Amino acid sequence: MKVLVIGQGGREHTICWKLKQSNKVSEVYCAPGNGGIGSIAEIVPIKESQVNELIQFVQEKQIDLTFVGPEQPLTEGIVDQFEKAGLKIYGPHQSAAVIEGSKSFAKELMKKYHIPTATYEVFTTENDAIRYLEQEQTKAPIVIKADGLAAGKGVVVAQTMEEAKQAVHDMMGEAKFGEAGYQVVIEEFLQGEELSLMAFVDGETVLPMVPAQDHKPVFDGDEGPNTGGMGAYSPVPQFGEKDVEQAVKTILLPTAKAMVAEGKPFRGILYAGLMMTAEGAKVIEFNARFGDPETQVILPRLETDLVEVIEASLDGTLHKLELEWSEDNVVTVVLASPGYPQDYPKGLEITGVEKAQEQENVFLFHAGTKLEKESLVTSGGRVINVTAKGSSLKETREKVYKAVDLIKFEGVHYRKDIAQKAMNFFGNLVQKAQEE
């Protein structure tokens, strides 16, 4: 079978890599792809937004299956348009992708169906939002979110009221995130550790994946502004099977049922960004697709053929499937351009990629790269995901950072504490055992 993956980031590189492993797949195409995807898939120079051209390409090449990676085309209805043309495509319809496209919709859905999340208010004017922040009972830290899509950057955890007001002004007054910030959600700050839990969903059928932990802030120790994600790891030993089962029972299953009840049945990848609080798991956000960089640590652990999962979802037999996962530890570290997540230069030459790829059980998933003549250069904020697999977390972290050190470009920066929370957890267990 011929498959097309739509997108150009690290997530899409990982999806292409996984699909390529299927015995059912003969050819993989990627539109528009990046400087690294071309080594495993045929690059198609059509942008994600050029739906008519994509449809024409699929028809001409007789592509059997299309997989949509990023959120923008999903929320704009690419699945509906492909299906209207009689083409097989995997991802939620536009009506269901609204769970990511509108944070206010997601919050109202959770409130209506009693799905645990932070308390919140929605505002359509800057003055009303500022007035709310100035109320006596409103306390910092507090979370300000652009209602629409902002590439994972439209969330500010304000430590003071002045920061909160500035965030509202940036989003609503200065249109920092364009139309995404015309409406904002202000919500309670949740205490705890974050956990990413994704599932293959078809209507009320939910097949959960193994969890991962993302690292959103740009600097070590969770300091600095939020990004699209600076690294991830899986498994997450701080949280056991019971924690995951409870999150599936109280969040993923009720959400899938709620979407059906609302006449917006979800089919595709449902992502729940969770905060594991003292009261249990609560939803920070929903996405309508694979997380990035969580995909880079989840798919290397998936032992079931990804094509089989997609086909089962499309033909209504997902409930008959059981997923198989490896026990491997997988860690990914994002190498970012200087200045990211703010303005950054492009066209910086990247070296050391070949040496890094030679390391055993190390995979490079490109995000913001492109080939320029004979050179690989930067073309985005998040440049390369360096990913390693190993039997222990300690070994895997050492392996991934050894590979990271081999890759060079001017101003490269990355977090040096990916998976440190899990290492601390193991350290605390050892200390507790010694004390006993």
C-alpha positions as CSV (number, residue, x, y, z in Angstrom):
1,M,0.0,0.0,0.0
2,K,1.0,3.6,-0.6
3,V,0.7,6.1,2.2
4,L,0.9,9.8,2.4
5,V,1.8,11.7,5.7
6,I,0.8,15.3,5.8
7,G,3.1,17.6,7.8
8,Q,6.7,18.7,8.2
9,G,7.8,18.3,11.8
10,G,9.4,15.8,14.1
11,R,6.1,14.2,14.7
12,E,5.6,13.5,11.0
13,H,9.1,12.2,10.6
14,T,8.4,9.7,13.4
15,I,5.1,8.7,11.8
16,C,6.8,8.1,8.4
17,W,9.5,6.1,10.2
18,K,6.9,3.9,11.9
19,L,4.7,3.4,8.8
20,K,7.8,2.5,6.8
21,Q,8.3,-0.5,9.2
22,S,4.9,-2.0,8.2
23,N,4.9,-5.0,6.0
24,K,1.7,-3.6,4.4
25,V,3.4,-0.4,3.2
26,S,5.3,-0.3,-0.1
27,E,5.8,3.5,-0.5
28,V,5.7,6.4,2.0
29,Y,5.3,10.0,0.8
30,C,5.4,13.1,2.9
31,A,4.0,16.6,2.1
32,P,5.7,19.0,2.5
33,G,8.3,17.1,4.6
34,N,11.7,18.4,5.8
35,G,15.4,18.0,5.4
36,G,15.5,14.6,7.2
37,I,12.3,12.9,6.1
38,G,13.6,12.5,2.5
39,S,15.9,9.7,3.7
40,I,12.9,7.4,4.4
41,A,10.0,8.9,2.3
42,E,9.5,10.7,-1.0
43,I,9.1,14.4,-0.4
44,V,6.0,16.0,-2.0
45,P,6.4,19.9,-2.3
46,I,2.7,20.6,-1.4
47,K,1.9,22.6,1.8
48,E,-0.5,21.3,4.4
49,S,-3.0,24.1,3.5
50,Q,-3.1,23.2,-0.2
51,V,-5.9,20.7,0.2
52,N,-7.0,20.6,-3.5
53,E,-3.5,20.0,-4.6
54,L,-3.0,17.2,-2.0
55,I,-6.3,15.6,-3.2
56,Q,-5.1,15.8,-6.8
57,F,-1.7,14.2,-5.9
58,V,-3.4,11.4,-4.0
59,Q,-5.7,10.6,-6.9
60,E,-2.9,10.7,-9.4
61,K,-0.5,8.5,-7.4
62,Q,-3.3,6.3,-6.3
63,I,-2.4,6.7,-2.6
64,D,-4.2,4.1,-0.4
65,L,-4.1,6.0,2.9
66,T,-3.4,9.5,4.1
67,F,-2.4,10.3,7.7
68,V,-2.7,13.9,8.9
69,G,-0.1,15.0,11.4
70,P,-0.7,18.6,12.4
71,E,-3.7,20.3,14.0
72,Q,-4.2,23.2,11.5
73,P,-5.4,21.2,8.5
74,L,-7.6,19.0,10.9
75,T,-9.4,22.0,12.3
76,E,-9.8,23.4,8.8
77,G,-11.6,20.2,7.6
78,I,-9.1,18.4,5.5
79,V,-10.6,15.0,6.5
80,D,-14.0,16.0,5.4
81,Q,-12.7,17.3,2.0
82,F,-10.7,14.1,1.4
83,E,-13.7,11.9,2.3
84,K,-15.9,13.9,0.0
85,A,-13.5,13.1,-2.8
86,G,-13.8,9.4,-1.9
87,L,-10.3,9.1,-0.4
88,K,-9.2,7.2,2.7
89,I,-7.8,9.5,5.4
90,Y,-7.0,9.1,9.1
91,G,-7.9,11.9,11.5
92,P,-10.9,13.5,13.1
93,H,-13.5,15.4,11.1
94,Q,-13.6,19.2,11.5
95,S,-16.5,19.1,13.9
96,A,-14.5,16.8,16.2
97,A,-11.2,18.6,15.8
98,V,-12.8,21.6,17.6
99,I,-11.8,19.9,20.8
100,E,-8.3,21.3,20.1
101,G,-9.3,24.2,17.9
102,S,-11.3,26.0,20.6
103,K,-10.2,25.8,24.3
104,S,-13.5,27.3,25.3
105,F,-15.4,24.5,23.6
106,A,-13.2,21.9,25.4
107,K,-13.7,23.6,28.8
108,E,-17.4,23.8,28.3
109,L,-17.6,20.2,27.2
110,M,-15.7,19.1,30.3
111,K,-17.9,21.2,32.6
112,K,-21.1,19.8,31.0
113,Y,-20.0,16.2,31.3
114,H,-18.2,16.5,34.7
115,I,-14.7,15.7,33.3
116,P,-12.1,16.9,35.8
117,T,-10.3,20.1,34.8
118,A,-9.3,23.5,36.3
119,T,-12.0,26.1,37.0
120,Y,-12.1,28.8,34.3
121,E,-13.7,31.8,32.7
122,V,-13.8,32.8,29.0
123,F,-13.4,36.4,27.8
124,T,-14.0,38.1,24.5
125,T,-12.8,41.6,25.4
126,E,-9.5,42.7,27.0
127,N,-11.3,45.0,29.4
128,D,-13.4,42.2,30.8
129,A,-10.4,40.0,31.2
130,I,-8.4,42.7,33.0
131,R,-11.4,43.5,35.2
132,Y,-11.6,39.8,36.2
133,L,-7.9,39.7,37.1
134,E,-8.3,42.8,39.3
135,Q,-11.0,41.2,41.4
136,E,-9.9,40.6,45.0
137,Q,-10.4,36.8,44.9
138,T,-8.3,36.3,41.8
139,K,-4.9,35.1,42.8
140,A,-1.6,34.3,41.1
141,P,-0.2,32.0,39.8
142,I,-2.9,31.9,37.2
143,V,-3.0,30.5,33.6
144,I,-3.9,32.6,30.5
145,K,-4.7,30.7,27.3
146,A,-5.3,31.9,23.8
147,D,-8.6,30.2,22.8
148,G,-7.4,29.1,19.3
149,L,-4.4,27.4,17.8
150,A,-1.0,28.9,18.6
151,A,1.5,26.2,17.9
152,G,1.7,25.2,21.5
153,K,2.9,28.6,22.6
154,G,-0.5,30.3,23.4
155,V,-0.3,29.5,27.2
156,V,1.2,31.7,29.8
157,V,1.5,30.6,33.5
158,A,1.6,34.0,35.1
159,Q,3.4,34.2,38.5
160,T,2.1,37.7,39.2
161,M,-1.0,39.7,38.3
162,E,1.1,42.1,36.3
163,E,2.3,39.1,34.2
164,A,-1.2,38.0,33.8
165,K,-2.4,41.4,32.6
166,Q,0.5,41.7,30.2
167,A,-0.3,38.2,28.8
168,V,-4.0,39.3,28.2
169,H,-2.8,42.5,26.6
170,D,-0.3,40.6,24.3
171,M,-3.0,38.2,23.2
172,M,-6.0,40.5,22.9
173,G,-4.6,43.9,22.6
174,E,-1.4,43.2,20.5
175,A,-2.8,40.1,18.7
176,K,0.5,38.2,19.5
177,F,-1.1,35.0,18.3
178,G,-3.4,36.5,15.7
179,E,-7.0,35.3,15.7
180,A,-6.2,32.6,18.2
181,G,-6.0,35.3,20.9
182,Y,-9.2,37.2,20.1
183,Q,-10.8,35.2,22.9
184,V,-9.0,34.0,26.0
185,V,-9.5,31.4,28.7
186,I,-8.3,32.3,32.2
187,E,-8.1,29.3,34.5
188,E,-6.9,28.1,37.9
189,F,-3.3,27.1,38.2
190,L,-3.1,23.3,38.9
191,Q,-0.4,21.9,41.2
192,G,1.3,18.6,40.3
193,E,3.3,16.9,37.6
194,E,2.2,16.8,34.0
195,L,1.5,13.6,32.1
196,S,0.6,13.2,28.4
197,L,-1.9,10.4,27.7
198,M,-2.9,9.7,24.1
199,A,-5.4,7.2,22.7
200,F,-6.6,5.8,19.4
201,V,-10.3,6.7,19.5
202,D,-13.2,5.6,17.3
203,G,-16.5,6.9,18.6
204,E,-16.8,5.4,22.1
205,T,-13.9,3.0,21.6
206,V,-10.8,4.2,23.4
207,L,-7.4,2.3,23.0
208,P,-5.0,4.1,25.3
209,M,-1.3,4.4,24.5
210,V,1.5,4.2,27.1
211,P,2.0,7.6,28.8
212,A,4.8,10.1,28.3
213,Q,6.0,13.3,30.0
214,D,6.6,16.4,27.9
215,H,8.8,19.4,28.9
216,K,7.0,22.6,27.8
217,P,9.1,25.5,29.3
218,V,12.2,26.4,27.3
219,F,14.8,26.2,30.1
220,D,15.9,23.6,32.7
221,G,13.9,23.4,35.9
222,D,10.7,24.3,33.9
223,E,11.8,27.9,33.7
224,G,11.0,30.4,30.9
225,P,8.2,30.7,28.4
226,N,6.2,27.7,27.1
227,T,7.3,26.1,23.8
228,G,5.9,23.4,21.6
229,G,7.9,21.0,23.7
230,M,11.6,20.7,24.5
231,G,11.7,16.9,25.1
232,A,9.9,13.9,26.4
233,Y,10.3,10.4,27.8
234,S,8.4,7.2,28.3
235,P,7.6,5.3,30.5
236,V,6.9,7.7,33.3
237,P,7.7,5.7,36.5
238,Q,6.2,8.3,38.9
239,F,2.7,7.1,37.8
240,G,1.6,3.5,37.8
241,E,-0.9,1.5,35.9
242,K,-3.7,2.5,38.4
243,D,-3.0,6.2,37.8
244,V,-3.3,5.6,34.0
245,E,-6.4,3.4,34.3
246,Q,-8.1,6.1,36.5
247,A,-7.3,8.8,33.9
248,V,-8.7,6.6,31.1
249,K,-11.9,5.9,33.2
250,T,-12.5,9.5,34.4
251,I,-11.2,11.5,31.3
252,L,-10.6,9.7,28.0
253,L,-13.7,7.4,28.0
254,P,-16.1,10.1,29.2
255,T,-14.7,12.6,26.7
256,A,-15.1,10.1,23.8
257,K,-18.7,9.5,24.9
258,A,-19.3,13.2,25.4
259,M,-18.2,13.9,21.8
260,V,-20.6,11.3,20.5
261,A,-23.4,12.8,22.6
262,E,-22.7,16.2,21.2
263,G,-23.0,14.8,17.6
264,K,-19.2,15.3,17.0
265,P,-17.9,11.7,17.2
266,F,-14.1,11.6,17.4
267,R,-12.0,9.3,15.2
268,G,-8.3,9.6,15.3
269,I,-5.7,10.4,18.0
270,L,-7.1,12.0,21.1
271,Y,-4.4,13.6,23.3
272,A,-5.0,14.5,26.9
273,G,-2.5,16.8,28.5
274,L,-3.0,16.0,32.2
275,M,-1.9,17.5,35.6
276,M,-1.6,14.7,38.2
277,T,-2.9,16.6,41.2
278,A,-3.5,15.5,44.8
279,E,-7.1,15.0,43.8
280,G,-6.3,12.9,40.8
281,A,-5.8,13.6,37.1
282,K,-7.2,16.8,35.7
283,V,-7.2,18.0,32.1
284,I,-4.9,20.9,31.1
285,E,-5.7,20.6,27.4
286,F,-6.9,18.3,24.6
287,N,-5.3,17.9,21.2
288,A,-6.9,16.2,18.2
289,R,-3.6,14.5,17.0
290,F,-0.3,13.0,18.2
291,G,1.6,15.2,20.6
292,D,5.0,16.6,19.5
293,P,7.5,15.5,20.9
294,E,5.6,12.8,22.7
295,T,5.2,10.9,19.4
296,Q,9.0,10.5,19.2
297,V,9.0,8.4,22.4
298,I,5.6,6.6,22.1
299,L,5.9,5.2,18.6
300,P,9.3,3.6,19.1
301,R,7.6,1.6,21.9
302,L,4.6,0.5,19.8
303,E,5.0,-3.1,18.7
304,T,1.6,-3.4,17.0
305,D,1.7,-2.5,13.3
306,L,0.5,1.2,13.1
307,V,-1.3,0.5,9.8
308,E,-3.4,-2.2,11.5
309,V,-4.5,0.2,14.2
310,I,-5.5,2.8,11.6
311,E,-7.3,0.3,9.4
312,A,-9.2,-1.1,12.4
313,S,-10.2,2.5,13.3
314,L,-11.4,3.2,9.8
315,D,-13.4,0.0,9.4
316,G,-15.0,0.1,12.9
317,T,-13.1,-2.8,14.4
318,L,-10.8,-0.9,16.8
319,H,-12.6,-2.5,19.8
320,K,-11.3,-5.9,18.7
321,L,-7.6,-4.8,18.8
322,E,-5.1,-5.0,21.7
323,L,-2.0,-2.9,21.5
324,E,1.4,-4.4,22.3
325,W,4.2,-2.2,23.8
326,S,7.9,-2.7,24.5
327,E,9.3,-2.3,27.9
328,D,12.1,0.0,26.5
329,N,12.8,3.4,27.9
330,V,12.8,6.1,25.2
331,V,14.0,9.7,25.7
332,T,13.9,12.5,23.2
333,V,15.8,15.9,23.5
334,V,14.8,18.8,21.2
335,L,17.7,20.9,19.8
336,A,16.3,24.4,19.2
337,S,17.4,27.5,17.3
338,P,18.9,30.5,19.1
339,G,16.1,32.7,20.4
340,Y,13.4,30.0,20.2
341,P,10.5,30.3,21.3
342,Q,10.8,33.9,20.3
343,D,12.3,35.1,17.0
344,Y,15.1,33.0,15.6
345,P,17.4,32.9,12.6
346,K,17.2,30.4,9.8
347,G,19.7,28.8,7.5
348,L,22.3,27.9,10.1
349,E,24.5,25.0,9.0
350,I,24.0,21.7,11.0
351,T,26.9,19.3,11.4
352,G,27.5,16.0,13.3
353,V,24.2,14.4,12.2
354,E,25.9,11.4,10.6
355,K,28.0,10.7,13.7
356,A,24.9,10.9,15.9
357,Q,23.0,8.5,13.7
358,E,25.8,6.0,14.0
359,Q,25.2,5.6,17.7
360,E,23.4,2.3,18.6
361,N,19.6,2.7,19.2
362,V,19.7,6.5,18.5
363,F,17.2,8.0,16.1
364,L,17.1,11.5,14.7
365,F,13.7,12.9,13.9
366,H,14.0,16.2,12.0
367,A,11.7,19.1,12.7
368,G,12.9,22.4,11.4
369,T,15.6,21.4,8.9
370,K,16.0,21.7,5.1
371,L,18.6,20.7,2.5
372,E,20.3,23.6,0.9
373,K,22.6,22.4,-1.9
374,E,24.9,20.0,-0.1
375,S,24.2,21.2,3.4
376,L,21.6,20.6,6.1
377,V,20.5,23.9,7.6
378,T,18.0,25.1,10.2
379,S,14.5,26.2,9.0
380,G,12.5,26.3,12.2
381,G,12.5,26.9,16.0
382,R,12.6,23.3,17.0
383,V,15.3,21.8,14.7
384,I,16.0,18.1,15.5
385,N,14.7,15.6,18.0
386,V,17.5,13.4,19.2
387,T,15.9,10.1,20.5
388,A,17.4,7.1,22.2
389,K,16.1,3.8,23.3
390,G,17.5,1.6,26.1
391,S,16.7,-0.9,28.8
392,S,17.1,1.5,31.7
393,L,16.3,5.2,32.0
394,K,19.8,6.1,33.3
395,E,21.5,4.3,30.3
396,T,19.0,5.9,27.8
397,R,19.6,9.4,29.1
398,E,23.3,9.0,28.9
399,K,23.0,7.7,25.4
400,V,20.7,10.5,24.2
401,Y,22.9,13.3,25.6
402,K,26.0,11.7,24.2
403,A,24.4,11.9,20.7
404,V,23.2,15.5,21.4
405,D,26.8,16.6,22.0
406,L,27.8,15.4,18.5
407,I,25.3,17.7,16.7
408,K,26.4,21.4,16.2
409,F,24.9,24.6,14.8
410,E,25.4,28.2,15.8
411,G,23.4,29.1,19.0
412,V,22.0,25.6,19.5
413,H,20.2,25.2,22.9
414,Y,18.4,22.4,24.6
415,R,17.2,21.3,28.0
416,K,19.7,19.2,30.0
417,D,17.2,17.9,32.4
418,I,14.8,15.8,30.3
419,A,13.5,12.9,32.4
420,Q,15.2,14.3,35.5
421,K,12.0,14.0,37.4
422,A,11.9,10.3,36.8
423,M,15.5,10.0,37.9
424,N,14.7,11.9,41.1
425,F,11.8,9.5,41.6
426,F,14.1,6.5,41.4
427,G,16.6,8.3,43.7
428,N,13.9,8.9,46.3
429,L,12.9,5.2,46.2
430,V,16.5,4.2,46.9
431,Q,16.8,6.7,49.7
432,K,13.5,5.5,51.2
433,A,14.6,1.8,51.0
434,Q,17.9,2.6,52.7
435,E,16.1,4.5,55.5
436,E,13.8,1.6,56.1
